[in-house]
Amino acid sequence: MSSNQDLIGIIQAKLSSGETASSCHEASLMQGWVRASRILALVEHENEWALFIFISSRMPPEVFTDLAIERVIPVDSDFKCEIDAGEQSGDVYVNISSRKLKLLFEMIPGIKTNNFVSEIMRSMEALMKLRGPPPEFQWLHKYSGSTSNRNSADCDPAPVDAADVDVTKGAKTVAEKMLDIDSPDIVVPRQSIAQGATPIAARESVIRYQMSMKEDDYTFTETLRVFIGTWNVNGLPPNASLSPWLASDMEPPDLYAVGFQELDLSKEAFLFNDTPREEEWRKAVIAGLHPAAKYRQVALVRLVGMMLILLVQEKHEKHVRNVAWETVGTGIMGKMGNKGGVGIRVEIHNTSICFVNSHLAAHVEEFERRNQDYHDICSRLSFSKFVPTKCIKDHDQVYWLGDLNYRITEMEPRIVRDLISHNSLSALLECDQLNRQRQHKNVFDGYREGPITFKPTYKYDPGTDDWDSSEKNRAPAWCDRILWRGDGMEQKEYRSHPILRTSDHKPVSALFESQIRVIDVVKYRKVHEEVMKKLDKLENEFLPQVTVDNTEIIFDIVRFLEPQSQELIIANTGQVPVDFEFIKKLDDSKYCKEWLNIDPAASSIKPGEKCDVKLELFVDKKSASKLNSGEDKLYDILVLHLDGGKDIFITVTGNYERSCFGSSLEALVHISVPVREIPIGKLVELENVREAPGGMEPYPIPKEIWFLVDHLYRHGLKKQNLFLLTGLHSELIAIRNWLDNGSSEPLPGSLYSIAEALLLLLESTAEPIVPFNLHSVCLGAATNYLQCKQIIMQLPEFRRNVFLYLCFFLQELLSHANENGLDAKTLATVFGAIFLRDPPRVSARGRVNPAVMDRKKASFVYHFLVNDLSDYVMSKSLHLSGTS
């Protein structure tokens, strides 16, 4: 198949001078009960955009003469693009509409589809940003004949070239002439299907297409007023009515989404997610709602200090369904730290809406970490109650609010305040980090934000309207923002509420008018039943068949934490849609091993088309130990099952490069050289026999742990938030290579990455430092230091050494608490989860509250951080001062 750049070159040759094909993609166009291959191209001319639809005499086309222009659709104010994912097939459905024209395209999910759809969205955003008269699209005059169509389903529309079109001028605009035709109800071409000339469309596709074409017959739109509010309350309780913020409009909103950050700054909230502030602020919100309507709480979600409340007017409550909420922590171990995001998604009538409240990384210079937090939330916040899971982007409308923490750069605080006093906000907004990052498309690509006409909302002296007068003298900034994406959303207000002075932030709100699709259920069912009857009759005439391009997938050298992927092409060579899925083998719990991921694992393929299946091999902390010990190997047999057809067997193999990550403590203390210098057979033998080669005296602790701790001891004792902030993936890889291969160069990476590498090394062992068989004993003794002490003294020698060595180091860290800001409770919580890792198959902990278990783990470790450990030292080599 030709590359995307080759295809763009072929399309470019078809266009006129001054017209540029910026993106293209192959898709299937629904035509009644069948599908037809098309090539879509987004074309730009002097900041005007249009979607070109091509027919090709062969797929893929090889020269520009293979292409004929079927239709051109201007990207104007009537152009709409709606995206959805198939609930059964996994395909991406793109609905393109403009005036009376409605087209449904099916695309195979993947990066190519994502990129093309993103380009369409960007062209629509570019249109919205234009000022002055609307585009006239005069350059499309020559393509105005490209709307002619035949009424037969057995043949495609007649090809139309630019050179063949007679340009006519009349009262209609160019856009109207582009779209003169209605979409006909096409009959079923049985003979063509039987001959293989016209493939039948997938069942889900037919239903979508037929229902889409008749949507106006069974739906109407209703406008809801949506209030979005965000406030960083600086850990303080409510001390005034919230009505000036929540009830500042004449008419009551239909829906409220109210987000808070820094709800509680106490250590208890940080470590255990418990806080009385949740109920205090919830009651304050309820009391501050608009008095002209009655509201019901739909959902409340909180992670540490981030809280999001969703409320609707009572009259709308019965139309709200499929409510779900999720949280994402972006601190170390995926939960520590008061940063991350919380989300609530709902469906109101037939429109899905997602609300995200986030608190991103702080400090002026940390904009890249804020960008990383944003992308982490986008990739990890998914609503798992749905199959397939729904992500943020999988909603009709998205509202994103919160303390995004982007600052104003390249200006002294004095200058910023002077510009604000003269109301010169535009000069400041040009230096706003979020605006700049969005311009570079580093974050919030596809989102919109209304014009900012209010003063920066941070940082004030609490209780006043005065800018920060502390020693840090922070420059004012628009940290608190509200953005949105989707169709049918119009922002009516965007403002701050400086009258509320509780916090060092001012609350922000935005008011939207949201168009909600409403279905007439009776009419919908009648149309749906008619479609199903016709489809059932047609499907009974045909049966499934596929080919697979490779049944032996071979990966080369695979390394710890470095993902590799290959593609498997499944082509439907039959005449009917094929539903496939990878199924588990007898006695297996899953269809593939834990180090392998298959995407999609199940899907539907239309006749004559294919599905690119991505096989990603990734060895992480959960799977590395089994590969190191030889208990598992990179070998698996996949069973590809066809619904109504045969099974196909596919083997997956690879060569794993063993690492100290995943090695047991007992094996590592017997290795005096870098792991990569030990033969694989000897490593496996050490993991199973655990005796030193050649009678070598073992180390008291693994040298890899010593290297990491020693570096942190020498350079990181005064580093703030050590073990609380995440490192960079690229630096973790460099640290792994340094440990596995040995080097005379200094240990690479930042202190945060080295700290995370230490945690990762400890987490990747088959058993934690405290063996699984002592897990429940430790938790039971957590409140009694003497019992805890006895348990540690009974540990095997090397495990006891590592435990005490790390506790000595943590005590050293705590002796510099004034500089690094750490405390014993925080470190006990972090290392409690490491030292007392949950046993396999018990991680869900049944009915036990996870917070209670975490407290017990922290209590156990806490004893060893605050008590004198000198009587434990059996060898001077264990004490930090002796090795560092």
JONORFEN-V991803 format. One line per field, one symbol per residue. ss: DSSP state (h for helix, s for strand, l for the rest). A space follows every 10 residues. Layout:
BEGIN
ss=???
END
This chain:
BEGIN
ss=lllhhhhhhh hhhhllllls ssssssssss sllsssssss sssssllsss ssssssllll lllhhhssss ssssllllss ssssslllll lsssssssll ssssssslll hhhhhhhhhh hhhhhhhhhl lllllllhhh hhhlllllll llllllllls lhhhllllll lllhhhhhll lllllllllh hhhhllllls llhhhhhhhh hhhlhhhhss ssssssssss ssllllllll llhhhhllll llllssssss slllllhhhh hhllllhhhh hhhhhhhhll llllssssss sssllsssss ssshhhhhhs sssssssssl lhhhllllls ssssssssll sssssssssl llllllhhhh hhhhhhhhhh lsslllllls shhhllssss sssllllsll llhhhhhhhh hlllhhhhhl lshhhhhhhl lllllllsll lllllllsls llllllslll llllllslls ssssssllss ssssssslll llllslssss sssssssssl hhhhhhhhhh hhhhhhhhhl lllllsssll lsssssssll lllsssssss sslllllsss ssslllllll lllllssssl lsssslllls ssssssslll lllhhhhhhl llllssssss ssllllssss ssssssllll llllhhhhll llllhhhllh hhhhhhhhhl llhhhlllll llhhhhhhhh hhhhhlllll llllllllhh hhhhhhhhhh hlllllllll hhhhhhhhhh hhhlllllll lhhhhhhhhh llllhhhhhh hhhlllhhhh hhhhhhhhhh hhhhllhhhh lllhhhhhhh hhhhhlllll lllllllllh hhhhhhhhhh hhhhhhlllh hhlllhhhlh hhhl
END
